[in-house]
Amino acid sequence: MTRTLKAAPAVPAVQADPREPSIFDKAHAFMAPGAFVPKVIASGLYPYFRAIERNEGTRAIVDGREVIMAGSNNYLGLASDQRVKEAAVLAMQQYGTGCTGSRFLNGTLDIHLELETRLAAFMGKEACVLFSTGYMTNMGVIEGITSKNDLIFSDHDNHACIVAGTQVSPARMRRFRHNSIGHLRRLLTRADKEYPGAGKLIVTDGVFSMSGRIAKVKELVDVAAEFDAALMLDDAHAVGVIGPGGRGSAAYFGLSDKVPLTTGTFSKSFSSLGGFAVGDHDIIEYIRHNASVHIFSASMPPSCVATVLKCLDILEEETWRLKRLWEISHYMREGFKEAGFNVWTSQAPIIPVVIGKDMSTAFRFWTDLLEEGVFVNPIVPWRGAVAGGFAIMRTSYMATHTDDDLDHILSAFERVGRRHGIGSNGVV
Ligand SMILES: Cc1ncc(COP(=O)(O)O)c(C=O)c1O
């Protein structure tokens, strides 16, 4: 088969400067010829940091070729919507390109306040605080709300930014097995014996970013109440995706009033950059005044804020988008299963296709898919991204994918699957 991908430039041999501090040794070892990353780059199969030359929502231009985008978190398909772009441009004209300061000091615009009020109302909560990214939101909220004598109970498959939050927090941290209420309960019982009276925070993704699994919110609410713990949901992949009107994972289970803290991001359904936390007034004000990343980092740029406000308008007005997104998720999940692929227990518009444990097969699979005109996200066992050491092709969908797009994606997977013995005739 002829590969049309450009060969990656050869990696020059990197020599450590003998006068250099030893802390940099690991960087030179990482990039030494024959090490893993340079080897994959030299093979022409390196799939990361690929430049997208144009992005039209369901279509992207990569290496001058149009491909179907099945690897973005642009769930509502609004990132290239003309109305959203115009709102962003208008805000930039009125307020400039950036805030050049933190919310605490000179970085609060009237539209930041408008967005906080709007989101609190949308999520049925008293108050909201914005952060500059979704990552900073979870770090900031966890760091802001916990202190030395508290305990954090974190699902094993939680996103890296939750893990980062637990690392910057002075509280003790316990990880419970993924979605295992039994294990969580055991850890809570033990903690109550060892640290009676300690404050407790249970934290979980609402929809898990790699598997598309929905957290067991009902059971978590019950366990939190039993052990006097607070429950925090990271709804990065849930707000604007699941629950009535896209109100997230607690709303999906009809339990919004039982979850005191929910975070989210604007980098997915809301096609922007930034994040938020919603909850009771005092809790949100405490976080606003205590989260280091909120106080000491510049606020969301005006164009990003205006983008989210416009996306919220559209989400509320164009109810077909969520309906279509769910039809698509169902269609694709069933389509992959019929073609013999393992999609784990995906329940959302994130559908992982399991490739196996061999990274080079995963890279070849991804390259072949791109040649078939389909862009997905190759996730390999790297820094704990996927549980169980599996490589997956993480596919994700937009309300604006057409039926033809979906069928093209499925047939491309079938062709590439046959080539690699994965799918109907293969294992995994
Ligand atoms: C579950 C989850 N939480 C938080 C984040 C961080 O959001 P952002 O990319 O907006 O910083 C992500 C991003 O992928 C995510 O998947």
Ligand as a Chemical Component Dictionary entry (heavy atoms), coordinates in Angstrom:
data_LIG
# 
_chem_comp.id                   LIG 
_chem_comp.type                 NON-POLYMER 
_chem_comp.pdbx_formal_charge   0 
_chem_comp.three_letter_code    LIG 
# 
loop_
_chem_comp_atom.comp_id 
_chem_comp_atom.atom_id 
_chem_comp_atom.alt_atom_id 
_chem_comp_atom.type_symbol 
_chem_comp_atom.charge 
_chem_comp_atom.model_Cartn_x 
_chem_comp_atom.model_Cartn_y 
_chem_comp_atom.model_Cartn_z 
_chem_comp_atom.pdbx_ordinal 
LIG C1 C1 C 0 -13.202 15.120 31.837 1  
LIG C2 C2 C 0 -12.414 16.341 31.492 2  
LIG N1 N1 N 0 -12.291 17.300 32.404 3  
LIG C3 C3 C 0 -11.591 18.415 32.152 4  
LIG C4 C4 C 0 -10.950 18.613 30.945 5  
LIG C5 C5 C 0 -10.132 19.842 30.715 6  
LIG O1 O1 O 0 -10.821 20.743 29.918 7  
LIG P1 P1 P 0 -10.084 21.803 29.013 8  
LIG O2 O2 O 0 -9.523  21.079 27.828 9  
LIG O3 O3 O 0 -11.176 22.736 28.643 10 
LIG O4 O4 O 0 -9.020  22.443 29.819 11 
LIG C6 C6 C 0 -11.070 17.648 29.960 12 
LIG C7 C7 C 0 -10.408 17.849 28.657 13 
LIG O5 O5 O 0 -10.214 17.013 27.861 14 
LIG C8 C8 C 0 -11.827 16.477 30.233 15 
LIG O6 O6 O 0 -11.939 15.513 29.327 16 
# 
loop_
_chem_comp_bond.comp_id 
_chem_comp_bond.atom_id_1 
_chem_comp_bond.atom_id_2 
_chem_comp_bond.value_order 
_chem_comp_bond.pdbx_ordinal 
LIG C1 C2 SING 1  
LIG C2 N1 SING 2  
LIG C2 C8 DOUB 3  
LIG N1 C3 DOUB 4  
LIG C3 C4 SING 5  
LIG C4 C5 SING 6  
LIG C4 C6 DOUB 7  
LIG C5 O1 SING 8  
LIG O1 P1 SING 9  
LIG P1 O2 DOUB 10 
LIG P1 O3 SING 11 
LIG P1 O4 SING 12 
LIG C6 C7 SING 13 
LIG C6 C8 SING 14 
LIG C7 O5 DOUB 15 
LIG C8 O6 SING 16 
# 
